[in-house]
Amino acid sequence: MNQATTHPHPAAPVPGTAQAVAAGVVSESEHEALRHDIRRLSTMLGRTVARQAGEELLELTEAVRRLARTAVTTGGATDAEIARLLSGLDAPTTVTLARVFSQYFQLANIAEQLHRSRELRILRPRDERPLRTVMRRLAAEADHDAVEEVLARAELAPVFTAHPTESSRQSVLRILRRIAELLADEAPDDELHAMVDALWQTDEIRPGAPTVADEARAIGWYLEQLGRRAVPDLVAELEAQARHAGFTVPAGARPIALGTWVGGDRDGNPNVTPAVSAEVMRLYADRALRIHRELVDALVHELSVSTRVVEVSEELTASLERDREAMPDVHERFIRLNTFEPYRLKTSYILARLDHTADRVEHGLPHVPGRDYADTDAYVADLEVIDRSLRANLGERIAAGRLARVLRTAKALGLALAALDVREHAAAHHEALTALYARIEEHETPYDQLDRPARTALLAAELGEGRPLAPRHGTLPEPADRVMATFDMLHDAQHRYGQDAAHTYIISMCQGVDDVLAVAVLAREAGMIDLSTAVGRSSLDVVPLFETVEELSRAGELLDELLSVGPYRRHVAQRGDVQEVMLGYSDSNKGAGITTSQWRIHQAQRQLRDVAAAHGVRPRLFHGRGGSVGRGGGPAGEAVAASPFGTVDATLKLTEQGEVVSDKYSLPELAHDNLEILLAAMLESTLLHQAARWPAEVHARWDEVMECVSGAAQATYRRLVEAPGLPEFFTTATPVDELGRLNVGSRPSKRPGRGERRLDDLRAIPWVFGWTQTRMVVPGWYGLGTGLRAARTAGYGIVLDEMRDWGFFANLLGNVEMTLAKTDLRIARRYVDVLVADRHRHLFDDIRAEHERTLAEVLRWNRSTTLLHRHPVLRNTLAVRSTYLEPLHHLQVQLLAQRRAVEEPAPELHRALLLTVNGIAAGLRNTG
């Protein structure tokens, strides 16, 4: 290809800036304050260790730390001395030493979260906060009516998932959150030290694996905190900033809607049964109703407006008459005191309905119209009667106070706290249909022997009919009974909590249109889809998940075929002409490497945008991002900004997973900031990025180069993962086999295997986890160096430099740079030398060679000789962390060697090993 002259572009953001800000404190002033707090906490920890474990243990800790610092600064000069010192320790001392370094990171992390939240307020004063900034831009650059139309249907939907990457127990997290509160309040040392003592005396290791209900309670805590503070605060800020810019957020808008997979993700998790899902939804609803009841109880006391002073609306008066008929007991209880206080009387009725709703949910009682709420809409409608009456009778300021907050919370949380998504493997639905069709015996060819086109034709015709495939009473054959029980649970949940509580069904490993139609037919069996009439009815979003590079490459083709099925297109019309599609980051990365995974996902978004538009459908793209870069993680706001034009259309749905949840949402200020960044990025992309920012020939040039980079990167990555002995290398060099014993989640870390070691049987999360613990972090960078070098060799050097201005490419390189900063092949070498058989060690040479290429290419692209050269404070922070990580890695290598030398490890050995896993995860601030 001929070299192109650089196209004149507007100034681009500094590559890696968002990644650096997301990774830690970056300003010198806040860094000094952070160092002070960490010194304060680590001094307290040292005193606690000396008092409770002995002065000798503290002296040992200091000796190891000094050797580790020398090892880090000299490239390993004291490695042998550290190994000799640690090898002579008995098991109890090893456990205690691992606890010291692990707890240092726990304390450092919570202090860093606190100072990050402070720094964000300093770096972004109120006039420069994301929503204020984007609203100013919209007022200046966007059509007024278009902005208000988008504000009416805008919806940011963070979905909290149950993946086993949060290594900290909830008991530990609660103590750490209290420590953050005490630091923020500048509490006296005695109070703070008491919590450090409590942390030391709390066991970091779970006694057993958590149940799904345990996971639901844990994630429910975050959802409840969001619902109490961050979400209503942010919606209020959106309304205020919109108003300041001349726009109005309409009363019916729901700009933030929380979601969760915890209790609904049954793909590969046999512990998620329909009964468990129902119990989890009850737990969530209990939290939601607790929040609503507290808020309305406060309203009862506040709304003392009297009809002796001001009038009320006829609508309110009529509603009170209906309330009296439905709940005469409430009327008798409150009418004497509230005769002239209709708002207080109305809120008393609302509070009684919430109480009855909580009782109905807890005991599984039927809905009684007028006495409890069947769904969120009925609750919100009651509140809006009060709102309209106040505003019509000189009470605008009153309505804009506590009542407005109650309304925002009601719309955001509903009766369910968060919408529960269900996910199941595509094969499960076909197994169920095989059993159902075998029962009616009307086709010559058994269902499971049909090819995809034949299945598609059969299911398309079936979807448009009204007949049942099976009776809705009596026993169905397995596995149809098990699968249908899930659909019945969803149908029941919609009636118990409202349709917004459970309306999404995700099909993992979706490879064809028949996979989607199978779910639609089963949903019809459960009464959630009915297309037998001209109008039709549907209460379920059927969502294909494209998670391998093969399906991502065909995403547009598959969606076009799906929307061309007449009955299914009618179903989409009943869902508001919106088709949700989920994009899988983890499995595509595991299968093809980070470069090709990111590129195919970027291309898939373009395809889905264009195909959906051709069918008159709005695409809602659901981004299944993991916590680490190797699973699609990294700063989400930057990722939104780097999306192809027109792919964000007033909605943004993405997963929040593992340790990212506690890192982003433990503190209210961080939660608010994270959601605000996403909301602002969503609005900006929707209204200001609906057309290409560069001429078509520029995009074509960049695409051509990316195909070259991706092709070479994928080939190199596949050579590694397909190399003979790689499964053995991975499982012996890393603690991946210990992940299942860490008790971090209810989901098994491996798919059912066939005996021999196969990487295909390993889930994406432990794949990233293992590489990260050893500091190789292969999924976060491997292959990119070869890809970039191949592009330069092919004559694309000038175009690569030009691509600095491309958001997608800059985001990819920034994320890889941050991963490289956490990679340390000197430490990884020790894992290989001690744990890996001689015949497999040559694979580390391949890893080291690709690391050298990738590091050189990233530095060349950044025009630098040092990683994170634009962020020296952060670089120094990571270097300090390395000093405390060093001993944990040495301990882990020795403990892994001891563990593998015995059939059944002693409890103390097992405990010490898991403590190192926890500590390294905390030190790197991600597990996988």
N, C-alpha and C positions, 0 to 999 in steps of 0.2 A: 504494500500500500504506500502511496505517496505521503510524505510527511505533511501534516496540515499546519498552517500558521495558527498561532494561538488566537482564539476568538476573544474579542473584548468582553469581559464579564464584569459584573458588579463585584464588589469586595465580598469575599467569602468568610465565614466564621473561622476562627483559629481552630485547626484540626485538634481534636482531643480535649477541648475545653470542657465540654459537657461531661465527658468521661471522667475528667479530673475532679470536677465539682461533685459528681456523684460518688466518687471514691473517697472523699474526705475533705477536711478543712484545707483551704488553699491560701488564705490571706495570712501575712506574717503576724499581724496583731492578734487575730483569733488563735493562730497557732501557738503563740506564747501563752495565752490564757489556757489553752488546752493542755499544754505541757505542764503548767502549774497544777491543774486539776489532776492530771495523771500522776505527777510526782506525789501529790497529796494522797491519792488513793493507793499508790504502790507502797508508800511509806506505811500507811495503815495496814496494808496486806502483810508487809514484812513484820510488823509488830504482832499481828495476829498469828502469823506462822511461828514466830519465836515463842510466843506464849503458849500456843496450843500444840505445836509439834516439836518445839525445842530449839535452842540457839544453834545447835550443831546443824540442824536442817537448814536454817537460814544461812549459815556460813557456807554450806554446800551449794545452796542456790546461788549465792553471790560468786562463788568460785566458778561454777558452770557458766554463769552469765558473762564473766570476764573472759573466759576462754572462747565463748561463742562470739563475743564482740571481736576478738582477735581473728577468729576464723572468717568472719564476714569481711573484715577490712583487709585481710591478707590473702583472700582466696583459698582458705582452707589450711593454713599453716598449723593450726592446733587441732585439726580433725582427729588425729590419732590419740592425742592426749585426752580429748573429750570422750572418745570411745573407751579408753582404758578406765577413766574415772567412772563412767556410767556402768560399765560392765561388772564392776565389783559391788554394785548395790544390791541389797536384798529386796524382795518384792514389796514390803510395806514402804520402804524408803522410796522406791521407784514410783509407787502410786502417789505418795505425798509430793514428790518433786514434780511429777506431771501435773498435779493439781495446782501447784504454785504458778507455773507458767501459763496454764490454761486460764486461771482466774485473773491473771494479769491482763490477758487479752479481753476477757469479759468486761473488766472494769474500764480498760482503755476504750473499748468500743462504745460503751454507753456514754462515756464522757465525750467521745468524738461526735456521737449523734447529737448530744446537747449543744455542743459548740457549732456543729454544722447548722443547726436550726437558728442559732444566734447569728451566725455569719450570713445566712440567707437574708435575714432581716436587715443586716448592715449593708450587704452588697446590693440588695434590692429594696430601697426605701419605698414607701407606699406609692409614690408617683411613678415608680419604675417596675412595679410588680407585673407579672405576666398578663393578668386580665386587664389591668389598666392600660398597658401598652398595646395589647391587641385591639381593645375597643377604640383607642385613639386611631389606630390604623384603619379599622373598619369604617369609622366615621369619615375618614379622609379619602379612602380608596374604594369602598364597596357601595353597592346600591342599597339604599335604606330599606326598601321592601324585602330585598333578598336577605338582608341580615335578620330582620324580624321573622321571616319565614324559617330561617335556620334556627334561631333561638327557640322557636315554638316546638321544634322536633329534636333539638340537640339532646344527646344522651351519651354520657361517658359511663362506661360499664367495666370497672375493674372486677375481675373474677378471681377469687382466692381459692387456691387449689391445695390438694392434700398430698403433694409429692414429698417423699421422705428426705428433704434436704435441710430442714431446720433441726440442727443438732442439739439445741439447748432445750432443757425441760422448761415447762411453764413455771414451775416453782422458782427456778433460777431467774427467769425473765421478770417475774414479778418483783423480786428483790432488786434486780438491776434497774427496773423502772423507778422504784422508790429511791434508789441512790441518785438517779438523774434528778428527781424532784428535789431532793435535799441539796444537791449541788446548785440547782437553779435558784433555790431559796437562800443560798449562802448559809446553810444551817451550821450550827456549831459542830466541832470535831467529834464530840461524844456521840451525837445522833448519827453522824455519818459512819463512824467507826463501828457502831452497833450493827449496822447493816452489812458492813464488811465481815464482821464476825458471823452474822447470820448466813452470809454467802458461803463462808468457809465450812460452816457446819451443815450445809445442805448438800445432799448427794447429787452430783451432776448426772449420774447415770440412772436411767429408768430401771426399775426392778423388772419390768416386763414390757413387751411391745404394747403401744397404745391401741385401744380399740377405735373403731370408726367414731363412736360416740365421744371418746376422749379427744380425738382430733377436731370434732365438731365444737366441743366446748372451748378448745384452744383457739380455733379460728373465730368462733363466736365472740370471744373477748375482743378481738381486733374490730370485728364488724360492729359490735356494740359501742366501742369507743369512737369509731368513725361516725356512727349514727347520732351519738350524743353531742359531738362537738364539731369535728372537721367538716362533715358533709353539710349540715345546716349553715355553718359559718361561711363555707365557700359558696353555697347557693345565694346567701344574702349578699356576699361580695359581688357575685355575678350580676345580681339584680341592680345593685348600687352602681357598679361600673357601667353597665348598659344604660341605665338612666342618665348617668353623667355624660355619656356620649350621645344621648338623644334617642336611645332605643328603649323598647319595653319587652321584658320577659313576660309572656302571657301567663295567666293564672294556672292554666292546665299543663304548663311545661314541667318536665321531670329531667333536669339536666344531669343528675347523677343517679345511677341505679346500681346498687351493689349486687354482686353475684358470687356464687361459690360452687365448687365441685365436691366439697367435703361432704360425703354422704350420698353423692350421686355418681361418682366416677367408678363404674363397675368393671371397666376394661382391665382385665388381669388382676382384679382384686376380689377374690371369692367372699371376702368379709362384708362386702357391700351388697346386702340382700334388700329386697323391697321392704321388709319389716324394719331393717336398720335405717333405710332412707326415710321411712315414715317417722321413726323415732327422732332422727336428726332434725327433720323439719319441725317437729314439736319443740325441740330444744331451741331452735332459732326463733320460732314464733314466741316462745316464752320470753326471750330477751327483748324482742320487738315490742310486745305488749307491755312489758315492764317499763320501757322507755315512754311509750305513749301515755300510760296511766300516770306516771310521775309528772309529765308535762301538763296533762289535762287537770290533774289535781291542783297544780300551781295556778292554772287558769281559773279554776273555781274560786280560789281565794282572791284573784286579782280583778276579775271582771265584775265589779260591784256597781256598775252603771244602773241607775234607777229610772224607772218611767215617770217618777215624780219630777225629774229634772229634764229628761230628753225622751223623745219618742223612739220607737223601734219599728222595724219593717213589718208589713203584713205577712210576709213570708215567714219571718221568725215566729210571729204569733200563731200562725197556722201549724207550724212544725211543732210548737209546744203542745197544741191540742192533740196532735197525732201521738206525740210522746206520752201524754197523759193516758191515752187509751191503751197504748202498748205496755206501759209500765206504771200502773196506778200506785204500786207500792213506793216507787221513787217519788211520785208526786206527793203522796201523803207525808213522806218523810221530810221534804224540803219546802213545801208550799208556804208553810206558816212563816218561815224566816225569809223566803225569797219571793214573796208575792209581788213586790215592785222591782225585783232584780232579775229580769228575764234571761240575761246572759249567764248569770250564775246558775239559774235553774236549768238552762239548756246544757251547760257544761256538766252539770250533775247527771243529767240523762246520758250524755256522751260517756262520762266516766263509768256509769252503771253498765252501759253496753260493752265497754271495753272489759269490765270485770266479767260479764257474762261470756264474752268471746274467749277470754282466757280460760274460763271454766269449761267451755265447750271444747276447746283445743285439748286441754289436759285430759279430759275424760272421754273424748271421742263422741260427743253428743251431737245430735242434728241441729242445724241452724234453725232458729226461731225468728222469723221476720219481726222487726221492731224491737226485739230484746237483745240481739247481738248483731255483730257485723259479719256479713258473708264475705266481704272483700274490702279492699282498700278504698275503692270508689265510694262506698257507702259511708265510711268513716270521714273521708275528705269532704263529702257532700255536706255532712252535718257541720263541720268546721266552717265551710264556705258560707253557709247560711248566716252564721255569726259575723263573718267577715263582711259580707255584703250589707248587712244591717248596720254595722258600725260605720262603714264608709258612707252610707246614705244619710247618716244622722250625726254628722260632725265628730265622728270618732275615728277619723283616718289615722291619727297618730297612735291611738290605742290599738287599732288593727295592725299597724306596722310594727308593734312591739312583740310581746311574747306570743300572741296569736299567730303572727306571721312565722315565727320559728316553729311553732307546733305544726303548722301547715307544711312547711318545708320538710320537717322530719317525717310527717305522715306520708308525703308523696315519695320520699326517698326510700324509706324502710318498708312501707306497707305493713301488712299483718305478718309478713314472713321474715323480716330483717334483711334477707338477701334472696334473690332468685336462685333456686337450685337447678343447675344443669345436670342432665343425665348423659353419661357417655358409655357406649358399649361397642365392642368389636363387631365389624360387619358380618363376620361369619356366624355369630350367634343368631342373628335374625333369619338367615337362610336355613339354619338348622331347625328353627322353630317352624318356619313355613314348610319345610320338608315334612315335618310331622303333621301339620294341619292339612296339607294337600293329600297326604297319604290316607288321612282319615276319610276324606270325601270321595276318593277314588274316581275322579272324573276325567283324568288325563292318561293317555297311553304311556307317555314318558314320565317317569318319576321326577319330581321337582329337582332333586339334587343331581339329576343327570342332564338337566338342561344347560345349554351354554348361555353366556351373558345376553346375547340378542334375544334368545327365546324367553329367558326369564324376564327381560325388560318388557317384551310384548305381553306376556301373561300378566305381569303385575300392573302394567299401565291399564289394561282392560279391567282388571280386578278393582283398581282404585276408583274407577268411575261407577262401579255398581254399588248397590246398597245391601247386598246379601251378606250374612255373616259366614265366615269360614268355619266357625266352631260355635257351639252353644256357650252362652255366657254363664251357665251354671253347670256344675259337675266338674269332673277331673279331666284335664287335658293331658295328652301324652307328653312326656319329657322329650326334648327340652322346651317344648312349646309352653308348658305350664309355668316354668320358671321365667321365661321371657315375657309372657303375657302378664304375669304378676307385676312386673316392673311397669308396664303400660297402665295397668289398673291402678297402681299406686299413684302414678302421675295424674290420672283422671280424678282420683279421689282427692289428691292434694289441691287440684284446681278448684274443686268444689268446697274444700275445707278452708283454704286461705285466699282464694281468688286466682284467676288465670295468670296474673303476673308473678305468682310465687314459684311456678314450675312450668315453663313453656318452651324449653329448649332441649332437643334430643340430638346428641352429637354422635356421628358414626365414625369410629376410628378405623384406620386402614381402608378407607373408602376408595375403591378402584374403578367403579363403574356406576352407571345410572341405576342399574338393578339394586345396588346396595342402598340407594336412597329410597327407591320405590318400595323396597321391602319394609322399611320402617314406616312409611306412609300407610301401607296396607295394614300393618299391625296396629298403628294408631287408630285407623278406622275401626278395627275390631274392638278397641277399647272405648270407642265413642268420642274420640277427640277430633276426628276428621270425618266429614260426611259430604260427599260430592254427588250423591244420588239425585239431588234436586237441581233445578236451574240456578238457584242462589248459592247453595253450598255453605259449608261451615267448617272452620278449622280453629283449634286453639293451641296448636303445637308447631313450633319452628323445627323443621327437619334439616339438620346441618351436616353436610359432608365435611370430613376432615381430610385434607390432602397433606400427607406427612412424609412422603418419600419424594425424591427428586423426579422420579418417573411420573407420579401423579401431579406434582406441581407443574411439570412441563406440559401436561395435558389439561390443566385446570380449565382453561377457556373452552376447549373442545368438549369436556365433560359437562360443563355448565350449559353450553349451547344445546347439547343433546337432551339434558334434563328439562330445560325450559321449553323444549319443543314437544314434550309429552303433554297433550291436551289436558287431561285430568290434573296432572301435577301443576300445570300453569294456573289452573283454576284455584288450586290450593294456595299457591303463592299470592294470588289476588286476594284471597280471604285473609292473608297475613299482611295486608297493606302494600302489596306489590314489593315486598322486601324479601330477598333471599340471603340468608346468612351462610357464609362459607368460612371454615376455620383453616388457618394455615399453620402447619406444624414445623417448628424450628428445630426441635431436639432430634427427631429421627432422621430428618433430612441431613442434619449436620453429621450425625453418627454414620450415615451411609455414604456421604459424598464429601465431607469436609466443610469447613466454615465458608470458604469462598464460594463454592458452587451452591451450597445451601442458601446463602444470602442472595445470590444472584437469581436463582430460580424462583425464590419467593418474591423478589422484586418484579420479575417478569410475569409471574402468575397474577400479581395484583393488576398489572396492565391488562392482561387478557380478560380477567374477570370484570374489570371496569367496562371494557368495550363490549363484551358479550351481553352483560346485563343491560347496558344502554340499548342495545339492538332489540332486546325483548321488552323494553319498557319497564324494567325492574331496577330497583335500587339495591346495590350490593352492600351488605354489612359484613365487613371483613373482621374476623375474630383472630387475633394474633396470639398463638400459643407459645409465648416467650418464656424461657426458663430464667433462673436467677443469674446464672453465669453466662459469659459471652459465648461459651461453647454450646449453650442451649438457647441462643437468641437473646440473651440478656444485654445489659448496657442501658444507658440513659434512654428512657422511653420517649421523652419529649423530642430528642434528637432524631430518633427513629421515625416518629410521626412526620417531622419536618422533611425527612429524607424520602418519604413515600412518593411513588409516582403521582403525577398530577391527576386530580379527579377521583382518587381512590378513597379519600376520606370524605364522606358525605353526611355531615352532622352527627355521625355516630362513631364511637371508638370503643372497641371491646378488646380487652387483652387480659392475659392471666398474670397474676402476681403469685410467685411461688417461693416456697422454702424460706431460707434466711432473708430473702428480700422483704418478706412481710414484716419481720421484726425490725429490720434496718430502716424501712421506709415509714412504718406505721406505728412504731412503739410510742413515739412522742407526738402529741397533737400538732405541734408546729411543723414537724417534718411531714406528717400525713397531709396537712393542709397544703403545704408547698408542693408536694408530689402531685396531688390531684389538680392543683391550680395549673401547674406546668402542662399537664396532659389536657386539661380543658381548654386552655388558651391555644395550645398547639392544634387541637381538633378544630376549633373555630377558625383559626388562621388558615389551616390547610383547606377547610371546606370552602371558604369564601374568597381566599386570595391565591389559591393554588389549583384552579380549575382548568388552567391551560399550561402548556409547556413553557418553561422559563428560558429555554434555549431553542434555536432554530432546529428544524428537523434534521438537517445535515449534521449538526453537532451531535445530537442524540444518536444518530446512526453511527457516527464515528466512535463514540464512546461505547455503544453496544458491541461494535465489532471488536474493540479492544477487550471488553469484558468477556466475550466469548473465548478469546485467546487465553486470557488470564484464568478463567474458570476451567477450561479444558485441561490445561497443563496442571493446575492445582488439583483437580479431581483425580487425574491419572496418578499423580504422585501420592496422594492420600490413599487411593485404592491399592497401590503397590504396597504400602505399609500395612494396611489392615488385612490384606489378603496374603501377606507373607507367611510362609510356613513357620509355625512356632509363635506367631504373634499372640494367640489366645493364652498360651502358656506364659509368655513374657509378661503380658498384662496382669494376669491373675497372680503371678508370683512377685512381680516388682511392686505391686500396689496392694493396699489393704481392702480391695473390693470385696473379697470373700467375708471380711469382717463387718461389712455394712449391714448385712441381715441380722447380726448380733447386736447392733447398736441400738436397736429398739427405737428407731426414729419415725417409723410409720407403720400403718396397718397393711400397706401394700407390699407384696413380695418383691424383692429386688431383681429377681430373674423370672422370665417366662418359663413355663414347664419345659424342661429340657429333655434331651435324649441320651443322657449319660456323659458323652464326651464334652469337652470344653468347646463351646461355639459362641462367638461374639454375637451372633444373631439372637441368641437366647437372652442376652443381657440387655436390660432396659437402658435407655439413653442416660438416665440420671446417674446410676452407678458407673456407667462408662466415663462420664465427666468427673464424677467424684473420685474415682481411682487415680486418674491422671493428675488431678489437682492436688491430692494429698501428697504426691511424690514430687511436686513442683515441675513436672514435665508439661502439664496443662496442654497436651497435644490437641484436643478438640478446639482450642481457642485460637490457633494460629497455623497449624500444620498445612502445608501446601501453598500458602499464599506467596511465600518467597519464590518458589519455583514458577508460580504463575506470573508474577511481576517480571521475573528475569526472562521468561519466555516471551513476554510481550516486548520487552526492550530488544531482545535478540531479533524479533520479527520486524523491528523498525518502528515500533510504536512509542518510542521514548518521549517525543515531544507531546504526543496526545496524552500519555500518562501524566505528564506535568500539568497539562491543561485540565485534567480531570480533578485537580484539587478543588475546583469550583463546583463539582457535582456532589450534592448532599449525600447521595447513596454511597459514593466511593469514599468520601471523607469520613462518614460514619463508620464504615467497615474498617478503614485503616486506624481510626481513633480507638475503636474497640480492641483491635488486635494489639495496638501499642500498649494499652493498659494490661492486656493479658501477658504480653512479653515482659512487662515490668514485674509481674508476679512469678514468672518462670525462673527457675534457678537449676541449671543442669549440673552444677557442682554438687548440690544436695542430691539431685536425682541419681547421679553416678553412684552414690553410696548405696542406695536401694538396689541398684543393678548389681554392683560388685558383691554385696552380701547375700542377696536373696535369689538372684536369677542364675539358672544353670548356664554353664559355659557355652553350650551349643546355641543358646538364644541371645547371648550378649551382643552379638553383632548388630542386632536390631537397634540398640541404643546408638550405634554409630550413625545409622540412617537418621535417627531423630536429631542427633546433634548436628549433622550436616545440614538438614533442612532448617533447623533453628538458626544456624549461622547465616543461611541465605535469607531467611525471612527477616531477621534482625537487620541485616545489611540493607535490604530493600526498603524496609519501613523507615530506617534512618535516612536513607537517600531521599525518599519521597518527602520526609519531614525537613530535609535540608539541615540535618543535625548530626552530631556524633554521640548524643546521649538520649536515652529514652526519657520522656517527660521533661525535656529541656525547658519547655515553657512553664513548667510547674515545679520549681525547685523545692518549695515547701512540701508538697505532696511526695516528691521523690525522697526527701529526707525522712518523712514519716514512714514510708515503706522500708527504708534502710534501718530505722530504729526497730520496726517490727521484726525485721530479719534476725536481729540479735536475739530476740526472745523465741523466734520460731526455730532457730538452729538447734537448741537442746531437745526440743520436742521431736524434731525429725530424727536426731540421733537415737533418742529413746524408742521411737516407733520402729526404726530398723532393727534394733536389738530385740525388741519385744516380738516383732513378727518372726524373726529367726527362731526365738525360743518357742513361740506358739506352734510353729510348723514342725518342730522337732518332737512334739508329743501328740498322742492321740487326743487326749482331753486335757486342756489347760487348767491349771489351778485357778480358782476364782480371782485371786489377786493379780495374776498375769492377765487374765481376761479384762479385768477392771482397768489396769494400767494402760493396756493397749487402747481401750475405748476412750480413756481420758486424753491420750495423745491425738486421737481422731478429733475429739471435741476441740482441743486446743488449737490444732492446726486449722480447723475450719474457722474458729474465731479469729485466729491471727490473719488469715487470708481474707476473712469476711465473706467467704462463700465455701460451700461444700461441693455443690454441683448444680 
